[in-house]
Amino acid sequence: MRREDSGLDFNQATFQYLRHAGFSLARGMTVATMLQGHLGAILRLCLVSLASFFLLASVAPASAQGHPPLAIGAAAPDFNLPGVDGKNHKLADYSKAKVLVIVMQSDHAPESQLYEARIRKIFRDYRDKGVAVVAISPDNPDAVPLSEMAYTDLGDSLDDMKASAEYRHIDWPYLYDGDQQVVATALGASAIPEIFIFDQARKLQYRGRIDDNRDESQVKSRDARNVIEALLAGQPVPVGSTEARGVAIAWASNSVETKQELARIEAEPVSVALASKEELGKLRTNTTGKYLLINFWATWCGPCVGEFPDLQQTFRMYRQRDFAFVTVSENDPDEKKGVLEFLQKEHATGPNLLFIDSDVYAMQAAFDPATPGAVPFTLLLAPNGDVLYQQTGDLDIQKVRRAILANLPDTEQYPGEQAYWANKASQ
C-alpha cells in the first residue's frame, strides 16, 4: 500500500465521517442500516459537503498534510538550504533570473527518477535564457518506509543526495529540506515531482505537474515548458495549476509509521538451516524464479560482519519485487548456535544456510568450482543462473544495489525503471 492510499475500508471511513459530523451511531450497525435511519439528514449533509468541496477545489488543490498550497500570484517563500555542492542556497541567489523554477525531487521516488532527464533538459535548455532551476528534496529520511525504497540505491539524507548527484550527474542546484521541511510547507507541496514556476517579480505563476505522462514518449502536454515559454515571451501563462501526481512527500510526522514497519519486520522469525552439497548445487542453479543475491560469510570474518547490516537493508528494500536473498555461513556446523545468535541480533529474516560439513573447500566447490576461497563473497544470479555481479572481499553496497536495479524487470506501476538504472550503469 502506498502512503497516499487510505487504510480504512468503506464502512470504517463512512462511520468516522458521520461521527465527526455529529451523528449518534451504535456499534455493529452496517452502513445500510445507518442510511435508513438518517437518510434525510445525511442527504442535507452531502449537499453541504459537495458545495464546500467545489468551492475549495476552485481555489486551489489540497495539500496532503493540510498545509495550504501557495496561491497563484503569491510571493516565493524565502529559503536558506544546504545543497549537494556543499554551499547554502538562498532565494536571493537567484534574483537575476527572469524565471525561477522550483521542483520537488528526491533520491528514492521512482517518479522523480523517471522525470530526471526532463528536469535536466529544462535546466540545460533554458539556463542561458535567464531561467534558474532549483531542485529541493522535501523528504524526511526517517519517514521514508522501506516499502518505498524498492526503486532506489540510496536514502534521502543530505549525504545520500551528494552521492546520488555524483552518480546520476545532477548538475543543477539540488537542495535539502528534509529536516525542517520549511520550504515544502510554505509551498504547500504534496507530491514528488511537483513544479513551481515564479516570474521575475517572484510571484507564483504555475504549480503542478511537469507534463501529463510519466512515460515521456506518451507526453501530449508539456505544461511546465509552456509556462516558461510564455513568461519569457511576456505572455499570460496558459494554465495556472494542474494536479501533481507522484509519490507523496515523506513528512516527518510519518516517522512513527516507518518505525512500526521496521518493528514488524524485525519481529519476523529468524532461523538457520544446515546445507548439504546437493542443496548448495541447487542454490547455484537458482530455482527461485527471481534475481537471487547470495552472500558467503562467517562470524569470524570482520568484513563479513561489517557489511551484513547493509545486505539485510538491501533485502528489506527489494524483497517486495522479483528479488531473493540467501546468506551462507562458512562457520563449522558445530558453531550453529553462535551463527543463529548473530543472525537473530541482525534480524536476518530471510533464508540463512550453514555448511553441513567442516570441509569448507569441498562445500564451496559443491556450490561452484569457481567459488573463491575467501569470504566475504557475494554474487547476484539471474533467474536462469547467469552471474550478473560478483565481489570477493569488502563490498561496495551501492554497486550491488545498482546491479540489482539495473536487472530487475519493470513493474506495471513504474515502467522505465529498469532502463533508467541500466543506462546509469553504462554511463
Secondary structure, DSSP 8 states (H G I E B T S, - for coil): --TTS----HHHHHHHHHHHTT----TT--HHHHHHHHHHHHHHHHHHHHHHHHHHHHH----TTS-----TT-B----EEEBTTSSEEEGGGGTT-SEEEEEE--SS-HHHHHTHHHHHHHHHHHGGGTEEEEEEE---GGG--GGG-TT-SS-SSHHHHHHHHHHHT--S-EEE-TTT-HHHHHHT--EES-EEEE-TT-BEEEEE-SSS-SSGGG----HHHHHHHHHHTT---S-SB----SEE---GGGHHHHHHHHHHHHTS----EEE-HHHHHHHHH--SSSEEEEEEE-TT-HHHHHHHHHHHHHHHHHTTSSEEEEEEE-S-GGGHHHHHHHHHHTT--S-EEEESSS-HHHHHHHH-TT--SSS-EEEEE-TTS-EEEEEESS--HHHHHHHHHHHS---SSSTTHHHHHHHHHH-
